Amino acid sequence: MSKERESYDFWTKYKRFASTEILLYIIMIVGIILGIIIFS
């Protein structure tokens, strides 16, 4: 039971980090696309 609880806490923490990471990746991808459009 305690192990399941630990993994649950881990996933709640990980989801919080993942959402910010996804936002950063989206910003990076948009920036790269804009850079290609500007420099081409």
C-alpha positions as CSV (number, residue, x, y, z in Angstrom):
1,M,0.0,0.0,0.0
2,S,2.7,2.5,0.9
3,K,4.6,1.8,-2.3
4,E,1.4,2.7,-4.3
5,R,1.1,5.9,-2.3
6,E,4.7,6.9,-3.1
7,S,4.3,6.3,-6.8
8,Y,1.0,8.4,-6.8
9,D,2.9,11.3,-5.1
10,F,5.7,10.9,-7.7
11,W,3.2,11.1,-10.6
12,T,1.4,14.2,-9.2
13,K,4.8,15.9,-8.9
14,Y,5.9,14.7,-12.4
15,K,2.7,15.9,-14.1
16,R,3.4,19.4,-12.7
17,F,6.9,19.4,-14.2
18,A,5.7,17.8,-17.4
19,S,3.2,20.5,-18.1
20,T,5.8,23.2,-17.8
21,E,8.3,21.2,-19.9
22,I,5.6,20.8,-22.7
23,L,5.1,24.6,-22.7
24,L,8.9,25.1,-23.0
25,Y,9.1,22.6,-25.9
26,I,6.1,24.3,-27.7
27,I,7.8,27.7,-27.3
28,M,11.1,26.3,-28.6
29,I,9.4,24.7,-31.6
30,V,7.6,27.9,-32.4
31,G,10.8,29.9,-32.1
32,I,12.7,27.5,-34.4
33,I,9.9,27.7,-37.0
34,L,9.8,31.5,-36.8
35,G,13.6,31.5,-37.2
36,I,13.5,29.3,-40.3
37,I,10.8,31.5,-41.8
38,I,12.8,34.7,-41.0
39,F,16.2,33.4,-42.3
40,S,14.9,31.7,-45.4
